[in-house]
Amino acid sequence: MTVFLEVVVSFLLVFGAFVMLIGSIGLAKLPDYFTRLHAPTKASTLGVACILLASMIFFSVQLGHVNLKEALISMFLLITAPVAAHMLGKAGLHYKVKMADSTQNQHLAKKAYLQQHPDDK
Amino acid sequence: MNKVRKFVWFPTPYHSILLWLVWQILHDFSRGHMVLGAMFAIVIPWIVAPLSEKEAVAKKTIKAVIYTFRLLIDIVASNYDVAKRVLQSNRSLKPAFIAVPLDIKEPVPLAIFTSSVSLTPGTVSVELSEDRKWLYVHVLHLEDEQQLINLIKDRYEAPLKEIFGC
């Protein structure tokens, strides 16, 4: 393993961890349920992708052949993360989770809620 | 379902290829698994295809590849954007809901579109209206509503419409 590759792998690991850290901070500090959805969906994709890329490079060099399993993991993550976020958001909408008062266009949330529960005025 | 379907060897050829490839990657391309993977790739679509919609095929392959790469770049850019907002004070945040009018109706392009919206510019899609005409989106920080709607439509919906030809 050359020094150059080691630097690349370390950089990717640290950068990925940093992105995940920011995502976690966002999860803790943002004001309401819906804004909290944003940080982890975005950060988890990029952060995990960076760490997996580092792992892919490291093990490809170590084992001497191209290792694609991590690419598969990032692909699945790319497909499932937005779906999970969508379902969480949807659930929040239908349980009428309290949102920050500064949220604009709150009538849209009500409209979407009434579509699924037409008798609940 | 009582309707008797005509037997097709490969009801979803692209899914078969994908399934085989994924199996190979998981098992490091060993010879035995090539045969086993081929068996799975042939048999599983027979069982699954009647249950699902018709396989969606991208009509413009090059455009699809370009779209994928642009999406990856946008994910990085939006990460930077969200990180910036997270590290700023909560008081400067202007969260909002917006409703994006939809032109796409087919399920697969629609799924890709909503996922792209969730992954990229500081937005998470939260609900699809019953008639599939509106997508309700939560925005972390909204400056100009119409501009954002236009951006989403031009950047993600228009290319997807072209790719899937719908």
Interface residues (C-beta under 8 A of the other chain):
Chain A: V19 I22 G23 I25 G26 K29 L30 P31 D32 F34 T35 L37 H38 A39 T41 K42 A43 T45 L46 H65 L68 K69 A71 L72 L78 I79 A81 P82 V83 A85 H86 G89 K90 G92 L93 M99 A100 S102 T103 Q104 N105 Q106 L108 A109 K111 A112 Q115 Q116
Chain B: V22 I25 L26 D28 I75 V76 S78 N79 V82 A83 V86 L87 N90 L93 K94 P95 A96 F97 I98 A99 T114 S115 S116 V117 S118 L119 G122 V124 S125 V126 E127 S129 E130 Y136 H138 L140 L142 E145
